[in-house]
């Protein structure tokens, strides 16, 4: 699981985290929930989130097409048609003001 943070220095009251690279959508949500609980204890709360579906690369499709005469290309195409790639979950966190 990769978690990217913008801005990286942590000096802003607003920052964005991108969760990507999990083996399932549920793993992305699980990482988000664990991170949100930790950040909530530090005074940050999620204010918005956005999920972008993953895409297969064009090179994977070209390789699958080239390998069709060897029948392994059909397996690649079948896997690409049945299983969708995992996308990226982007969450904006805002520091709560203490009252």
LINVEN-V320401 format. One record per backbone hydrogen bond with DSSP energy under -1.0 kcal/mol. NH is the residue of the N-H (numbers start at 1). CO is the residue of the C=O. If there is no record, write none. Layout:
nh: <NH,NH>
co: <CO,CO>
This chain:
nh: <2,4,6,15,16,17,18,19,20,28,29,30,31,32,33,34,35,36,37,38,39,40,41,43,44,45,47,48,50,52,61,62,63,64,65,66,67,68,71,73,76,77,78,79,80,81,82,83,88,89,90,91,92,93,94,95,96>
co: <20,18,16,93,6,91,4,89,2,24,25,26,27,28,29,30,31,32,33,34,35,36,37,40,39,94,92,92,90,88,57,58,59,60,61,62,63,65,68,67,72,73,74,75,76,77,78,79,52,19,50,17,48,15,45,13,43>
